[in-house]
Amino acid sequence: MGRRSESIRCVVSTWVFGALLLVAPPAAGMAQENPDAAYVLGPDSQRQADVPQGSVTTHQWTSAVFPGTTREYSVYIPKQYDGTQPACLMVFQDGHAYASEMGDFRVPVVLDNLIHRGELPVMIGLFINPGHHGDAQPENRWRASNRSFEYDTLSDQYARFVMEELLPHVVQEQELKISADPQDHAICGISSGGICAFTAAWEHPEWFSKVLSHVGSFTNIRGGHHYEAMIRKTRRKPIRVLLQDGENDLNNEHGNWWLANLQMDSSLRFKGYDCRFVGGVGGHSGKHGGVILPESLKWLWRDHVVGTATETTDAGVVDPADVYQEKSLTFSGGEYADEVFRYRLLAPPEIADGQKYPLVIFLHGAGERGTDNLAQLKYFPTQMAQPLWRSRFPCYVLAPQSRSDRRWVEVDWSSPDDPVMPEQPGEQLQVVMQLIEKTLQDEAVDPDRVYLTGLSMGGFGTWDLAIRRPEWFAAVGPICGGADPSQLPALKNLPVWLTHGDADTVVP
C-alpha cells in the first residue's frame, strides 16, 4: 500500500490546486496523532470584503418517500440570483456539515466568493440532513436514525426523494427557477453521504451529472463495495466524478475506505469517466475536503465558467503559437496530389494515464486563410491557449487552415437566399475530416466527446460537416454561418448552439 500511496501523491501533485491542493505530509508522529493537522482553510473559504452574501434559510420537512421521517434542510440563494434565468443546482447530503460557516466546508462562503468572481455559475444550494424517526431531531445530526438506510442503500429511493418530493416543494416555496438540464445539477456528500451522492447520479444521470465525494463510504455497509465491479461492467454513464480521501481514513469491519476509493478511481478511469481522485494524508473527516473545496467546485463546474473578476494584463497573455503543436497531413484529392496541409493542435496541459479528453475542432473565418499555419489561431484558439481556460477545460483543440483561394464550403455567403449544400464536401473540408480521423487515432481523445465550432466561413463549414457526419459529434456550435435548411433533419439528434446577429450584413 505504501508504494501505491506514493504514486497517488505524485499524480495528484501534478493536478495543482494552488498551494492548497495537497499539503506536504506531516511527520510520522504528527500523522498518527492528528493526520488532519496540516490542512488549513484558504482565503476562498473566508469572508471577503465587498463580496455580496447570499441568504441561507433553514426549514423542516416530513417525507412521504421515507415514511415516518422528518429532517432539516437549508436553502442557499446567491445574491446574484434575480429569477430572470434558471439557476444551477447543487445538493449536499448531511447539509448541516456543509452549510455551517464555522465548519470544515463553509459552502455558502465559498459559493459567495466564487460566484462573485465568475468562477462558478449562479447556483442554488440545497443542504439536506438525513431523516430521523422521532419527535425531535437528534442533537448530533450525524446520528439521525434513517441516515444509513437513506445514504448507504444502493437504490434510487434517495434520488427520487430529492428530485420528486423535496425539490419541487423548495422551488415552489422559494419561488425559484432552476434549470432542468442535468448538466446544471451536481450532488455532494461526505462519508455515507459521498456514496449517496454517487448512487443518486448513477441511478439517475438524467437528474445529476456531477458528483463530489468526500471520504466516501464505498465499502460493505450496505453493498457499496460492489460499485468497483459494477462500473467496469456497465456502459459508461454521462457523469463527472471527483473523489477525495486520505491514507488515514477508516479501516474496520466494513472495509478499508482508502483502498475502496482507490478501487473506485481505478474503475472509473478504466471505463473512461471524466473523473479525478485527490488523495491526501487525512482521516475520516472533512478537513482535507474542505481545504480543496473551492478548487474541487471549479473543476466540477469547469464547463460553466461565466467569466472572472480578475483582470488579465497584456503581459500575461500566452501566445497561442507557443503552446499549439505544429503538425501536417499529406492529402490527395481533387486538384491536390500529395499536398502537405499544416495545422495546429493544442493538447491538455497534463495527460493522465488511461484518461481520455474532449476534442474541439475550430474552423476559422475567411480572414484567417493561408499557409502560414498561424493566422487560424485567432479568436477561440487564442482564448483556449490561456492558462485559466486550459486548466478549466482540459481538452484537445484542432485548428486547421484553409488555402487562401478556397472555402470550407463553396457557397455564396452574401446571398440572401438559403445556400444549397454541395453534393460532395470540398477538398478543404475533406482535409478536415482526415485530420479528425488522424487525431482520434493518434491522441488520447474520447470519441464520445468530439465538438465542432466555426466562425463565419467556419460557421458554414460547421453546418456542412455536422450534416455530413452527425455521428462524429457530441454537439456543434456554428457562429455567423449558414446552412441548407433542407438538410437540417440530419441534425435532429445532435445538440446545436447557434449564434448569429440580426444585423449581420456579411452573412445575412
C-alpha positions as CSV (number, residue, x, y, z in Angstrom):
1,M,0.0,0.0,0.0
2,G,2.9,2.4,0.7
3,R,4.1,2.3,-2.9
4,R,0.6,2.9,-4.2
5,S,0.2,5.8,-1.8
6,E,3.4,7.4,-3.2
7,S,2.1,7.1,-6.8
8,I,-1.2,8.7,-5.9
9,R,0.6,11.6,-4.3
10,C,2.7,12.0,-7.4
11,V,-0.3,12.0,-9.7
12,V,-2.3,14.4,-7.5
13,S,0.6,16.8,-7.2
14,T,0.5,17.4,-11.0
15,W,-3.1,18.5,-10.7
16,V,-2.3,21.7,-8.9
17,F,-4.9,23.2,-6.7
18,G,-2.7,26.1,-6.0
19,A,-0.8,25.8,-2.7
20,L,-3.9,24.2,-1.1
21,L,-4.3,21.0,-3.2
22,L,-2.1,18.7,-1.2
23,V,-0.3,19.9,1.8
24,A,3.1,18.2,2.4
25,P,2.7,15.2,4.7
26,P,3.4,15.9,8.4
27,A,6.0,14.0,10.3
28,A,5.1,10.4,11.2
29,G,4.4,11.1,14.8
30,M,2.2,14.1,13.9
31,A,0.3,12.0,11.4
32,Q,-0.5,9.4,14.0
33,E,-1.7,12.0,16.5
34,N,-3.7,14.1,14.1
35,P,-3.4,13.3,10.4
36,D,-5.6,16.3,9.5
37,A,-3.5,18.9,11.3
38,A,-1.8,20.0,8.1
39,Y,-5.0,21.1,6.4
40,V,-5.8,24.8,6.8
41,L,-8.6,26.7,5.0
42,G,-7.6,29.2,2.4
43,P,-8.9,32.7,1.6
44,D,-11.7,31.4,-0.7
45,S,-13.2,29.7,2.5
46,Q,-13.1,33.0,4.4
47,R,-15.4,36.0,4.2
48,Q,-14.0,38.7,1.9
49,A,-14.7,42.4,1.9
50,D,-17.0,43.7,-0.8
51,V,-18.3,40.2,-1.7
52,P,-22.1,40.0,-1.8
53,Q,-23.5,37.5,0.6
54,G,-26.3,35.1,-0.3
55,S,-29.0,34.1,2.0
56,V,-29.4,30.8,3.9
57,T,-32.7,29.7,5.4
58,T,-33.4,26.5,7.3
59,H,-36.7,24.5,7.3
60,Q,-38.2,21.2,8.3
61,W,-39.7,18.5,6.1
62,T,-41.8,15.4,6.7
63,S,-41.1,12.8,4.0
64,A,-43.6,10.6,2.1
65,V,-40.8,8.7,0.2
66,F,-39.2,7.8,3.6
67,P,-42.4,7.4,5.7
68,G,-42.3,8.5,9.3
69,T,-39.1,10.6,9.0
70,T,-38.6,14.3,9.5
71,R,-35.5,16.3,8.7
72,E,-34.0,19.8,8.4
73,Y,-32.9,21.3,5.2
74,S,-31.4,24.6,4.3
75,V,-31.6,26.6,1.1
76,Y,-28.8,28.9,-0.2
77,I,-29.7,31.6,-2.7
78,P,-26.8,33.7,-4.0
79,K,-27.1,37.5,-4.2
80,Q,-26.7,37.4,-7.9
81,Y,-29.8,35.3,-8.4
82,D,-32.6,37.5,-9.7
83,G,-35.1,35.0,-11.0
84,T,-34.8,36.0,-14.7
85,Q,-32.8,33.0,-15.7
86,P,-32.9,29.4,-14.4
87,A,-30.1,28.7,-11.9
88,C,-27.9,25.7,-11.5
89,L,-28.4,23.4,-8.5
90,M,-26.1,21.7,-6.1
91,V,-27.4,19.3,-3.5
92,F,-25.4,18.4,-0.3
93,Q,-26.0,15.5,2.0
94,D,-25.5,16.0,5.7
95,G,-26.5,19.5,5.0
96,H,-25.6,20.8,8.5
97,A,-21.9,20.0,7.8
98,Y,-21.7,21.8,4.5
99,A,-23.9,24.8,5.3
100,S,-22.2,25.9,8.6
101,E,-19.9,28.9,8.2
102,M,-17.8,27.6,11.1
103,G,-17.4,24.0,9.8
104,D,-14.9,22.3,7.6
105,F,-16.6,23.1,4.3
106,R,-18.3,26.5,4.7
107,V,-20.1,26.1,1.4
108,P,-22.1,29.4,1.5
109,V,-18.9,31.4,2.0
110,V,-17.1,29.5,-0.8
111,L,-20.0,29.9,-3.2
112,D,-20.3,33.7,-2.4
113,N,-16.6,34.2,-3.3
114,L,-16.5,32.1,-6.4
115,I,-19.8,33.2,-7.9
116,H,-18.8,36.8,-7.3
117,R,-15.6,36.2,-9.3
118,G,-17.4,34.5,-12.1
119,E,-15.6,31.2,-11.4
120,L,-18.9,29.4,-10.7
121,P,-22.3,29.8,-12.3
122,V,-25.2,31.2,-10.2
123,M,-26.5,28.2,-8.3
124,I,-28.9,27.3,-5.6
125,G,-27.5,25.2,-2.8
126,L,-29.8,22.6,-1.2
127,F,-28.4,21.3,2.1
128,I,-30.4,18.2,3.3
129,N,-30.0,16.4,6.6
130,P,-30.8,12.7,6.8
131,G,-34.2,11.6,8.0
132,H,-35.0,10.8,11.6
133,H,-37.7,8.8,13.3
134,G,-38.8,10.8,16.4
135,D,-40.5,13.9,17.6
136,A,-37.3,15.9,17.6
137,Q,-34.1,16.0,15.6
138,P,-31.1,14.4,17.4
139,E,-28.7,16.9,19.0
140,N,-25.9,15.2,17.0
141,R,-27.2,15.5,13.4
142,W,-24.8,12.7,12.3
143,R,-26.9,10.3,14.4
144,A,-30.2,10.7,12.5
145,S,-31.8,7.2,12.7
146,N,-32.5,6.9,9.0
147,R,-29.1,8.1,7.8
148,S,-27.5,4.8,6.8
149,F,-30.7,3.5,5.2
150,E,-31.0,6.6,3.0
151,Y,-27.4,7.0,2.2
152,D,-25.8,3.6,2.1
153,T,-28.5,1.7,0.3
154,L,-27.9,1.1,-3.4
155,S,-31.2,2.2,-4.9
156,D,-32.8,5.3,-6.5
157,Q,-35.0,6.0,-3.5
158,Y,-33.0,8.9,-2.2
159,A,-32.7,10.5,-5.6
160,R,-36.4,10.3,-6.0
161,F,-36.9,11.9,-2.6
162,V,-34.7,14.8,-3.6
163,M,-36.0,15.4,-7.2
164,E,-39.6,14.3,-7.0
165,E,-40.5,15.3,-3.4
166,L,-38.3,17.9,-1.7
167,L,-37.0,20.0,-4.7
168,P,-40.5,20.7,-6.2
169,H,-41.5,22.0,-2.7
170,V,-38.4,24.2,-2.4
171,V,-38.9,25.6,-5.9
172,Q,-42.5,26.5,-5.1
173,E,-42.0,27.8,-1.6
174,Q,-38.9,29.9,-2.6
175,E,-40.3,30.9,-6.0
176,L,-37.2,29.7,-7.7
177,K,-36.3,29.0,-11.3
178,I,-33.9,26.0,-11.5
179,S,-32.6,24.6,-14.7
180,A,-33.9,21.1,-15.7
181,D,-30.7,20.2,-17.5
182,P,-28.7,17.5,-15.7
183,Q,-25.5,19.4,-16.8
184,D,-26.6,22.1,-14.4
185,H,-27.1,19.7,-11.4
186,A,-24.4,18.5,-9.0
187,I,-24.6,16.4,-5.8
188,C,-22.1,16.2,-3.0
189,G,-21.7,14.3,0.3
190,I,-19.2,13.2,2.9
191,S,-18.7,9.6,4.2
192,S,-22.0,7.7,3.6
193,G,-23.3,11.0,2.1
194,G,-20.5,10.6,-0.5
195,I,-21.6,7.2,-1.7
196,C,-25.2,8.5,-1.6
197,A,-24.2,11.3,-4.0
198,F,-22.6,8.8,-6.4
199,T,-25.7,6.5,-6.2
200,A,-28.1,9.3,-7.0
201,A,-26.1,10.2,-10.2
202,W,-25.5,6.5,-11.0
203,E,-29.2,5.7,-10.8
204,H,-30.4,8.9,-12.4
205,P,-27.8,10.6,-14.6
206,E,-30.7,12.4,-16.2
207,W,-31.0,14.3,-12.9
208,F,-27.4,14.7,-11.8
209,S,-24.3,14.9,-14.0
210,K,-21.7,15.9,-11.4
211,V,-20.6,14.1,-8.2
212,L,-18.3,15.3,-5.4
213,S,-17.5,12.7,-2.7
214,H,-15.5,13.4,0.4
215,V,-14.1,10.3,2.2
216,G,-16.9,8.3,0.5
217,S,-18.1,5.1,2.1
218,F,-17.7,2.8,-0.9
219,T,-17.4,-0.2,1.5
220,N,-19.6,-3.0,2.6
221,I,-22.0,-1.1,4.9
222,R,-24.9,-1.9,2.6
223,G,-23.2,-3.2,-0.5
224,G,-21.2,-0.2,-1.7
225,H,-18.1,-2.3,-2.3
226,H,-19.9,-3.7,-5.4
227,Y,-19.6,-0.4,-7.3
228,E,-16.0,-1.0,-8.4
229,A,-17.1,-4.1,-10.4
230,M,-20.4,-2.6,-11.5
231,I,-18.7,0.4,-13.0
232,R,-16.4,-1.8,-15.1
233,K,-19.2,-4.0,-16.4
234,T,-21.8,-1.2,-17.0
235,R,-21.9,1.1,-20.0
236,R,-20.4,4.4,-19.1
237,K,-22.9,7.0,-17.8
238,P,-22.7,10.7,-18.5
239,I,-21.5,11.8,-15.1
240,R,-18.3,13.6,-13.9
241,V,-16.9,12.4,-10.6
242,L,-14.4,13.9,-8.1
243,L,-13.3,11.6,-5.2
244,Q,-11.3,12.8,-2.2
245,D,-9.9,10.5,0.5
246,G,-6.9,10.2,2.9
247,E,-4.5,7.5,3.7
248,N,-5.6,7.5,7.4
249,D,-9.3,7.0,6.6
250,L,-11.3,4.2,8.3
251,N,-10.3,0.6,8.3
252,N,-12.9,-1.6,10.0
253,E,-15.3,-4.5,9.6
254,H,-17.0,-2.8,6.6
255,G,-13.7,-2.4,4.7
256,N,-10.8,0.0,4.1
257,W,-12.0,3.4,2.9
258,W,-8.7,4.4,1.3
259,L,-8.5,1.2,-0.7
260,A,-12.1,1.4,-1.6
261,N,-11.7,4.9,-3.0
262,L,-8.6,3.8,-5.0
263,Q,-10.6,1.0,-6.5
264,M,-13.4,3.4,-7.4
265,D,-10.9,5.7,-9.1
266,S,-9.3,2.8,-10.9
267,S,-12.7,1.5,-12.2
268,L,-13.8,5.0,-13.3
269,R,-10.6,5.6,-15.2
270,F,-10.8,2.1,-16.8
271,K,-14.2,2.9,-18.1
272,G,-13.2,6.4,-19.4
273,Y,-15.1,8.6,-17.0
274,D,-14.4,12.3,-16.6
275,C,-13.0,11.8,-13.1
276,R,-10.4,13.0,-10.6
277,F,-9.1,11.4,-7.4
278,V,-7.5,13.7,-4.8
279,G,-5.5,11.7,-2.2
280,G,-4.1,13.1,1.0
281,V,-2.9,12.0,4.4
282,G,-6.1,12.8,6.4
283,G,-8.5,10.7,8.3
284,H,-12.3,10.3,8.2
285,S,-13.2,14.0,8.3
286,G,-13.9,17.0,6.2
287,K,-10.6,18.8,6.8
288,H,-8.9,17.9,3.6
289,G,-12.1,18.1,1.5
290,G,-12.9,21.5,2.9
291,V,-9.4,22.9,2.1
292,I,-9.7,21.8,-1.6
293,L,-13.4,22.5,-1.9
294,P,-13.0,25.8,-3.9
295,E,-10.8,24.1,-6.5
296,S,-12.9,21.0,-6.5
297,L,-16.0,23.0,-7.3
298,K,-14.2,24.9,-10.1
299,W,-13.1,21.6,-11.6
300,L,-16.5,20.1,-11.3
301,W,-18.2,23.1,-12.9
302,R,-15.4,24.0,-15.3
303,D,-17.7,24.0,-18.3
304,H,-20.0,26.6,-16.7
305,V,-17.4,29.4,-16.5
306,V,-19.1,32.8,-16.9
307,G,-16.0,35.0,-16.6
308,T,-13.8,36.3,-13.9
309,A,-13.5,39.5,-12.0
310,T,-9.7,39.2,-12.2
311,E,-8.2,41.4,-14.9
312,T,-5.6,39.9,-17.2
313,T,-2.9,42.3,-18.5
314,D,-1.4,42.0,-21.9
315,A,1.8,40.9,-20.3
316,G,0.1,37.8,-19.0
317,V,-1.4,36.7,-22.3
318,V,0.0,33.4,-23.7
319,D,0.9,33.5,-27.4
320,P,-1.0,30.5,-28.9
321,A,1.9,29.7,-31.2
322,D,3.9,28.8,-28.2
323,V,1.5,26.1,-27.0
324,Y,-0.2,24.8,-30.1
325,Q,1.9,22.0,-31.7
326,E,2.7,22.3,-35.4
327,K,1.6,19.3,-37.4
328,S,1.0,18.3,-41.0
329,L,-1.0,15.9,-43.2
330,T,-0.3,14.8,-46.8
331,F,-3.6,15.0,-48.8
332,S,-4.5,13.8,-52.2
333,G,-7.9,14.7,-53.7
334,G,-9.4,16.9,-56.4
335,E,-6.6,19.2,-57.6
336,Y,-4.2,18.2,-54.9
337,A,-1.7,15.4,-55.2
338,D,0.4,14.6,-52.1
339,E,-0.2,18.2,-50.9
340,V,1.1,19.0,-47.4
341,F,-1.5,20.7,-45.2
342,R,-0.2,22.1,-42.0
343,Y,-2.4,22.5,-38.9
344,R,-2.2,23.2,-35.2
345,L,-3.2,21.1,-32.2
346,L,-3.4,22.1,-28.6
347,A,-3.2,19.2,-26.1
348,P,-4.4,19.2,-22.5
349,P,-1.8,20.7,-20.1
350,E,-1.5,17.3,-18.5
351,I,-2.5,13.9,-19.8
352,A,-3.1,11.3,-17.2
353,D,-2.5,7.6,-17.9
354,G,-5.7,6.0,-19.2
355,Q,-7.6,9.2,-19.3
356,K,-9.4,10.4,-22.5
357,Y,-10.1,14.0,-23.2
358,P,-12.6,16.0,-25.4
359,L,-11.6,17.3,-28.8
360,V,-12.8,20.6,-30.1
361,I,-12.4,21.5,-33.8
362,F,-12.4,25.2,-34.7
363,L,-12.9,26.3,-38.4
364,H,-11.7,29.8,-38.9
365,G,-13.2,32.6,-41.0
366,A,-12.2,33.9,-44.4
367,G,-9.7,36.4,-43.0
368,E,-7.5,33.7,-41.5
369,R,-7.0,31.6,-44.7
370,G,-3.5,31.0,-45.9
371,T,-0.5,28.7,-45.5
372,D,1.4,30.3,-42.6
373,N,-0.2,27.9,-40.0
374,L,-0.6,30.8,-37.7
375,A,-3.5,33.1,-38.7
376,Q,-6.1,30.5,-37.8
377,L,-5.1,30.7,-34.1
378,K,-7.1,34.0,-33.7
379,Y,-10.2,34.2,-31.5
380,F,-11.2,30.8,-30.0
381,P,-7.8,29.1,-30.3
382,T,-6.2,32.1,-28.6
383,Q,-8.6,32.0,-25.7
384,M,-8.2,28.3,-25.2
385,A,-4.4,28.8,-25.0
386,Q,-4.7,30.8,-21.9
387,P,-3.8,29.0,-18.6
388,L,-7.2,29.8,-17.0
389,W,-9.1,28.1,-19.8
390,R,-6.6,25.3,-20.3
391,S,-6.8,24.3,-16.7
392,R,-10.6,24.6,-16.5
393,F,-11.3,22.9,-19.8
394,P,-8.6,20.2,-20.4
395,C,-9.1,19.2,-24.0
396,Y,-7.6,19.0,-27.4
397,V,-8.2,21.9,-29.8
398,L,-7.7,21.2,-33.5
399,A,-7.2,24.3,-35.7
400,P,-6.8,23.5,-39.4
401,Q,-6.2,26.2,-42.1
402,S,-7.9,26.6,-45.4
403,R,-6.0,27.7,-48.5
404,S,-6.3,31.4,-49.4
405,D,-8.4,30.9,-52.5
406,R,-10.7,28.3,-51.1
407,R,-13.6,28.0,-48.7
408,W,-14.7,25.3,-46.3
409,V,-18.0,25.2,-48.3
410,E,-18.1,26.6,-51.8
411,V,-21.3,28.7,-51.5
412,D,-22.1,32.4,-51.8
413,W,-22.0,33.8,-48.3
414,S,-23.5,37.2,-49.2
415,S,-26.6,35.8,-50.9
416,P,-29.9,36.5,-49.1
417,D,-31.1,33.1,-50.4
418,D,-30.6,29.9,-48.5
419,P,-27.4,28.1,-49.5
420,V,-27.6,24.8,-51.3
421,M,-25.4,22.1,-49.8
422,P,-22.9,20.7,-52.4
423,E,-23.3,17.0,-53.2
424,Q,-19.7,16.3,-52.0
425,P,-17.5,18.0,-49.5
426,G,-14.9,20.3,-50.9
427,E,-11.2,19.5,-50.7
428,Q,-10.6,21.8,-47.7
429,L,-13.4,20.1,-45.7
430,Q,-12.1,16.7,-46.8
431,V,-8.7,17.6,-45.2
432,V,-10.5,18.5,-42.0
433,M,-12.3,15.1,-42.0
434,Q,-8.9,13.3,-42.4
435,L,-7.4,15.5,-39.6
436,I,-10.2,14.5,-37.3
437,E,-9.7,10.8,-38.0
438,K,-5.9,11.2,-37.5
439,T,-6.3,13.0,-34.2
440,L,-8.8,10.4,-32.9
441,Q,-6.3,7.7,-33.9
442,D,-3.1,9.3,-32.5
443,E,-4.2,11.2,-29.4
444,A,-5.9,10.4,-26.1
445,V,-9.3,11.6,-27.4
446,D,-12.7,10.5,-26.1
447,P,-14.6,9.7,-29.3
448,D,-17.9,10.4,-27.4
449,R,-16.8,14.0,-26.7
450,V,-15.9,15.5,-30.0
451,Y,-17.2,19.0,-30.6
452,L,-17.3,21.2,-33.7
453,T,-17.5,25.0,-34.0
454,G,-16.6,27.7,-36.5
455,L,-16.8,31.4,-37.2
456,S,-18.4,33.0,-40.4
457,M,-16.8,30.9,-43.2
458,G,-16.1,28.4,-40.5
459,G,-19.8,28.6,-39.5
460,F,-20.7,27.4,-42.9
461,G,-18.2,24.6,-42.6
462,T,-19.5,23.6,-39.2
463,W,-23.1,23.2,-40.5
464,D,-21.8,21.3,-43.6
465,L,-19.6,18.9,-41.8
466,A,-22.1,18.3,-39.0
467,I,-24.8,17.4,-41.5
468,R,-22.5,15.0,-43.4
469,R,-21.2,13.3,-40.3
470,P,-23.5,13.9,-37.3
471,E,-22.5,10.7,-35.7
472,W,-19.0,12.1,-35.1
473,F,-20.0,14.9,-32.8
474,A,-21.4,15.3,-29.3
475,A,-22.5,18.9,-30.1
476,V,-21.8,21.7,-32.6
477,G,-21.7,25.5,-32.3
478,P,-21.9,27.3,-35.6
479,I,-21.2,31.1,-35.3
480,C,-22.5,33.5,-38.0
481,G,-22.7,30.8,-40.6
482,G,-25.4,29.4,-42.9
483,A,-26.8,26.0,-43.9
484,D,-29.1,24.4,-46.4
485,P,-32.4,24.2,-44.5
486,S,-33.5,21.0,-46.4
487,Q,-30.5,19.2,-44.9
488,L,-31.1,20.1,-41.2
489,P,-33.2,17.0,-40.3
490,A,-29.9,15.2,-40.3
491,L,-29.1,17.0,-37.0
492,K,-32.3,16.1,-35.2
493,N,-30.4,14.1,-32.6
494,L,-27.4,16.4,-32.3
495,P,-27.3,19.4,-29.8
496,V,-26.7,22.6,-31.7
497,W,-25.8,26.0,-30.1
498,L,-26.5,28.6,-32.9
499,T,-25.1,32.1,-32.6
500,H,-25.9,34.8,-35.2
501,G,-26.8,38.5,-35.1
502,D,-29.8,40.0,-36.9
503,A,-27.7,43.0,-38.0
504,D,-25.1,40.8,-39.8
505,T,-24.6,42.2,-43.3
506,V,-21.8,39.9,-44.4
507,V,-23.8,36.7,-43.8
508,P,-27.4,38.0,-43.8
